[in-house]
Amino acid sequence: MSKSLLLRGLDKIEAAGNRLPNPVTIFIIFSLAIMLISAAAARAGISVSFDIYNAETGMMEEQRFEAVGLLTADGLRFMVTSFVSNFVSFVPVGTVFTVMLGIAVADKSGMLHALLRKLAEATPAYLLSPFVVFSGVLSSVASVFGFVVLMPLSAMLFASCKRHPVAGLAASFAGVSGGWAANLFVAPNDVVFAGISTQAARILDTGYEVLPVGNWYFMIASAVLITILGTLVTDKIAEPRLGKHTATEAAENISVSAKEIRGLRWAAAATALYITVVLIMLLPQNAVLRNPDTGGILVSPFMSGILFFVTLLFLIPGIAFGLGAGTIKSDNDIVKMMVESIKGIVDFLVLIFFAAQFVAHFEYSNLGAILSVSGSELLQAVGFDGLLLIISFILLTSFINLIFALDIAKWALMAPVFVPMFMMLGISPEITQMAYRIGDSTTNMISPLMPFFPMMIAYVKKYDKNCGIGSVISLMLPYNIFFLLGWIIMFAIWHLLGIPPGPGASLTY
């Protein structure tokens, strides 16, 4: 049977994407291109002038940015001497490493898996779809936990309730990948995005900082939106198309053992104690975690150290669970869990090393500033700004994600241009970042190049031997359409109402 026009188009996109080099190689190629382009731009005398905010003086200062060639004596000296510092000072490196230490213990001790199964046991059958989608949304706090643990477990849960297990896979995959930009909590990827956005924003404003909670309000609302839309698509579109399934595969391994229940109780007690201590240090008027000068919370040691508190929010309950459940018997076990988890992000660290070089070379050459100014002037000339511009950026990102489906790597490439460009048009870095994450998340489910897409196919094949790329894409496409349209509508309403995207952030710059 001939393929539909949509599937033929997606096949071509997949083929084109498969011809792309490894992301590490892409950053090396881009860095080499920056060397050549900067040399040509410097030779041509290309420059721009604009006002930037100097955080040290507290004043706007006009600065002239001229293209600086990297293939000069000074440029070569910069590349050689900054090779290590580019990586060490790149914000995502330390932030991801730190958060993963806490998440490692919560995951490897078995706490997250036991908690999920306990919640599943207590969930009525009629709430199964929203539970699975919502769990997928929340799973991003534990990195790949949703893909590796939640998805197969969701299929088992659906089968145990006499529902189609592939519908459970679809609901969880939609929540995990399509809801990647939504959550109730601050996740590791929030910290990484904030770091990259901060470095991009400082091209124009030397003291600007994008906090990890910069999109938090919108993320919480998005978690509700994605859960509602994901539930509707699962119950009204995806599962009816799949028909009935008589599998009895395994309500196995879903029940929680007595040791795990004890561990969860210990973890709950430890969490309550930890939150109480933090609140004592935060809520009183002269509390130590408030701003010592103003007494405020939004700009305070607490917000600046949010990464520290998030790490402990996983580490302390994880240790308590392990001690209660018997999965942690000594400090050696804790360290082993951390080491094992860090091994899992080695690929990320290699990628970030070369991404850091590209970002540093791009900033040194001043090409980012030149492109940002030129782009903003062009957009102003044609009157293309405001909400329409942001929505267009969402759509652009969603299309690019079909070909280059690595969220952090893509943002490292795009942020140095779009963040300062949109700042010149009065759009805050937090809004640009949020728009990017919406577009990036929505097409994850139908991008064959998304790293976990083949895993979804493998899971589905367990229940449907004839499943292929086209089968999964057709299954997930309704989620993609509903998520993208729903998110754009919510974003437009949010923007028109003037609601800040998160604590300490605003819609405008």
RAGIRA-V500524 format. One record per residue. N is the residue number from 0. PHI is phi in degrees with one decimal (999 if undefined). Layout:
N,PHI / N,PHI
This chain:
0,999 / 1,-70.0 / 2,-77.7 / 3,-70.6 / 4,-58.0 / 5,-62.0 / 6,-67.5 / 7,-64.2 / 8,-64.3 / 9,-67.2 / 10,-62.6 / 11,-67.0 / 12,-63.8 / 13,-62.2 / 14,-62.8 / 15,-65.1 / 16,-64.6 / 17,-67.3 / 18,-83.2 / 19,-67.8 / 20,-68.3 / 21,-57.4 / 22,-52.5 / 23,-61.2 / 24,-63.5 / 25,-59.9 / 26,-66.3 / 27,-64.1 / 28,-62.1 / 29,-63.6 / 30,-63.8 / 31,-63.3 / 32,-63.8 / 33,-61.1 / 34,-58.7 / 35,-70.3 / 36,-65.8 / 37,-64.0 / 38,-64.4 / 39,-67.1 / 40,-65.8 / 41,-65.8 / 42,-63.8 / 43,-82.3 / 44,72.0 / 45,-71.1 / 46,-155.2 / 47,-141.3 / 48,-129.1 / 49,-163.1 / 50,-86.3 / 51,-124.5 / 52,-92.9 / 53,-96.0 / 54,-66.1 / 55,-73.3 / 56,-94.6 / 57,72.3 / 58,-130.5 / 59,-80.5 / 60,-132.4 / 61,-75.9 / 62,-130.6 / 63,-105.8 / 64,-111.7 / 65,-105.3 / 66,-59.9 / 67,-112.5 / 68,-76.5 / 69,-83.1 / 70,-93.6 / 71,-121.7 / 72,-60.0 / 73,-66.0 / 74,-63.7 / 75,-65.7 / 76,-63.2 / 77,-61.9 / 78,-62.7 / 79,-72.8 / 80,-79.4 / 81,-102.0 / 82,-54.4 / 83,-79.1 / 84,-64.7 / 85,-56.5 / 86,-75.0 / 87,-62.8 / 88,-88.9 / 89,-71.2 / 90,-53.0 / 91,-60.6 / 92,-60.8 / 93,-68.9 / 94,-67.1 / 95,-64.2 / 96,-58.4 / 97,-66.2 / 98,-62.8 / 99,-64.3 / 100,-63.1 / 101,-73.3 / 102,-64.5 / 103,-56.5 / 104,-70.4 / 105,-62.8 / 106,-82.0 / 107,-68.0 / 108,-72.5 / 109,96.2 / 110,-63.9 / 111,-64.2 / 112,-65.8 / 113,-65.6 / 114,-61.9 / 115,-62.3 / 116,-67.5 / 117,-65.1 / 118,-65.9 / 119,-65.1 / 120,-59.9 / 121,-89.3 / 122,-90.5 / 123,-61.9 / 124,-57.6 / 125,-72.6 / 126,-104.0 / 127,-64.0 / 128,-61.8 / 129,-62.5 / 130,-62.8 / 131,-67.5 / 132,-62.6 / 133,-64.2 / 134,-62.7 / 135,-63.3 / 136,-60.1 / 137,-70.9 / 138,-66.0 / 139,-65.9 / 140,-67.4 / 141,-115.3 / 142,57.4 / 143,-86.9 / 144,-53.0 / 145,-62.3 / 146,-70.1 / 147,-82.6 / 148,-106.6 / 149,-66.2 / 150,-61.6 / 151,-64.4 / 152,-66.2 / 153,-64.0 / 154,-61.6 / 155,-64.6 / 156,-63.7 / 157,-63.3 / 158,-63.1 / 159,-67.3 / 160,-99.7 / 161,62.3 / 162,-112.3 / 163,-69.4 / 164,-62.9 / 165,-67.3 / 166,-63.9 / 167,-63.8 / 168,-62.8 / 169,-62.6 / 170,-63.3 / 171,-71.3 / 172,-63.5 / 173,-63.7 / 174,-67.8 / 175,-70.6 / 176,-89.2 / 177,-70.7 / 178,-98.2 / 179,-61.0 / 180,-98.6 / 181,-124.1 / 182,-177.1 / 183,-92.9 / 184,-122.4 / 185,-78.7 / 186,-108.9 / 187,-55.6 / 188,-68.1 / 189,-63.8 / 190,-67.6 / 191,-65.0 / 192,-60.3 / 193,-62.0 / 194,-64.0 / 195,-65.7 / 196,-64.7 / 197,-62.0 / 198,-63.3 / 199,-69.7 / 200,-65.5 / 201,-73.4 / 202,-63.1 / 203,-104.4 / 204,-134.5 / 205,-64.1 / 206,-108.8 / 207,-72.3 / 208,-135.5 / 209,-91.6 / 210,-77.3 / 211,-57.8 / 212,-95.4 / 213,-62.1 / 214,-113.8 / 215,-62.3 / 216,-59.0 / 217,-67.4 / 218,-64.3 / 219,-63.7 / 220,-62.5 / 221,-66.7 / 222,-60.5 / 223,-67.1 / 224,-60.4 / 225,-64.5 / 226,-63.4 / 227,-65.3 / 228,-65.4 / 229,-63.2 / 230,-65.9 / 231,-61.5 / 232,-65.8 / 233,-62.2 / 234,-78.4 / 235,-101.9 / 236,-123.2 / 237,-64.1 / 238,-68.3 / 239,-58.8 / 240,-67.5 / 241,-74.9 / 242,78.9 / 243,-84.7 / 244,-135.5 / 245,-99.3 / 246,-61.0 / 247,-118.1 / 248,-53.4 / 249,118.9 / 250,-80.3 / 251,-67.0 / 252,60.5 / 253,-95.8 / 254,-67.1 / 255,-98.8 / 256,-74.8 / 257,-62.8 / 258,-63.4 / 259,-66.9 / 260,-62.5 / 261,-63.2 / 262,-61.1 / 263,-65.2 / 264,-65.3 / 265,-63.3 / 266,-64.4 / 267,-63.0 / 268,-64.3 / 269,-65.4 / 270,-65.0 / 271,-61.3 / 272,-64.4 / 273,-62.2 / 274,-63.1 / 275,-61.6 / 276,-62.5 / 277,-63.2 / 278,-64.7 / 279,-63.4 / 280,-84.5 / 281,-118.4 / 282,-78.8 / 283,-57.2 / 284,-55.5 / 285,-106.3 / 286,-62.1 / 287,-66.6 / 288,-90.1 / 289,-82.5 / 290,-63.8 / 291,-64.9 / 292,-93.2 / 293,-106.1 / 294,77.7 / 295,-80.8 / 296,-109.4 / 297,-61.7 / 298,-113.9 / 299,-158.2 / 300,-57.4 / 301,-63.9 / 302,-68.9 / 303,-66.4 / 304,-103.2 / 305,-58.4 / 306,-61.5 / 307,-61.9 / 308,-70.5 / 309,-65.9 / 310,-59.5 / 311,-67.6 / 312,-64.4 / 313,-95.4 / 314,-66.3 / 315,-64.9 / 316,-62.7 / 317,-61.8 / 318,-66.2 / 319,-61.5 / 320,-62.2 / 321,-59.9 / 322,-68.3 / 323,-72.1 / 324,-89.0 / 325,85.8 / 326,-84.6 / 327,-121.4 / 328,-113.9 / 329,-159.0 / 330,-62.6 / 331,-61.5 / 332,-64.5 / 333,-62.8 / 334,-64.1 / 335,-61.0 / 336,-62.4 / 337,-64.5 / 338,-62.5 / 339,-61.8 / 340,-69.6 / 341,-63.2 / 342,-58.1 / 343,-72.6 / 344,-110.5 / 345,-61.9 / 346,-58.5 / 347,-62.0 / 348,-64.5 / 349,-64.1 / 350,-60.9 / 351,-64.8 / 352,-57.7 / 353,-77.1 / 354,-63.6 / 355,-63.1 / 356,-64.8 / 357,-60.7 / 358,-60.6 / 359,-63.9 / 360,-65.9 / 361,-64.0 / 362,-67.7 / 363,-61.9 / 364,-73.0 / 365,67.4 / 366,-66.9 / 367,-61.4 / 368,-64.3 / 369,-65.0 / 370,-64.4 / 371,-64.2 / 372,-65.4 / 373,-63.3 / 374,-65.3 / 375,-66.7 / 376,-65.3 / 377,-65.6 / 378,-64.7 / 379,-65.8 / 380,-64.3 / 381,-93.7 / 382,71.4 / 383,-101.9 / 384,-153.7 / 385,67.5 / 386,-61.9 / 387,-60.9 / 388,-64.8 / 389,-65.2 / 390,-63.3 / 391,-63.0 / 392,-67.0 / 393,-60.1 / 394,-66.3 / 395,-60.7 / 396,-63.0 / 397,-63.7 / 398,-72.7 / 399,-59.8 / 400,-65.3 / 401,-66.1 / 402,-102.2 / 403,-129.1 / 404,-97.7 / 405,-117.9 / 406,-59.3 / 407,-69.9 / 408,-61.7 / 409,-62.8 / 410,-67.8 / 411,-62.6 / 412,-79.6 / 413,-88.3 / 414,-58.7 / 415,-60.9 / 416,-96.7 / 417,-78.1 / 418,-62.4 / 419,-66.6 / 420,-60.4 / 421,-72.3 / 422,-59.3 / 423,-66.1 / 424,-96.6 / 425,86.5 / 426,-101.6 / 427,-70.0 / 428,-57.1 / 429,-63.6 / 430,-71.6 / 431,-60.6 / 432,-61.9 / 433,-65.4 / 434,-62.3 / 435,-59.8 / 436,-68.4 / 437,-64.0 / 438,-62.7 / 439,-67.1 / 440,-73.2 / 441,-66.9 / 442,-97.0 / 443,-56.4 / 444,-69.4 / 445,-118.1 / 446,-94.1 / 447,-61.3 / 448,-91.9 / 449,-65.8 / 450,-51.5 / 451,-99.4 / 452,-62.9 / 453,-60.0 / 454,-65.6 / 455,-61.1 / 456,-60.4 / 457,-62.9 / 458,-63.2 / 459,-66.5 / 460,-60.0 / 461,-61.8 / 462,-109.1 / 463,-140.9 / 464,-63.3 / 465,-90.5 / 466,-65.5 / 467,-141.4 / 468,-59.3 / 469,-61.8 / 470,-63.3 / 471,-69.6 / 472,-63.0 / 473,-65.7 / 474,-69.3 / 475,-92.0 / 476,-58.0 / 477,-59.6 / 478,-61.6 / 479,-57.6 / 480,-64.9 / 481,-65.7 / 482,-64.4 / 483,-64.7 / 484,-65.5 / 485,-61.9 / 486,-66.9 / 487,-64.1 / 488,-63.1 / 489,-63.9 / 490,-62.8 / 491,-62.8 / 492,-63.1 / 493,-57.8 / 494,-66.2 / 495,-66.6 / 496,-80.6 / 497,72.2 / 498,-80.7 / 499,-64.5 / 500,-73.7 / 501,-173.2 / 502,-58.3 / 503,74.5 / 504,-115.9 / 505,-139.5 / 506,-75.5 / 507,-115.6 / 508,-117.4
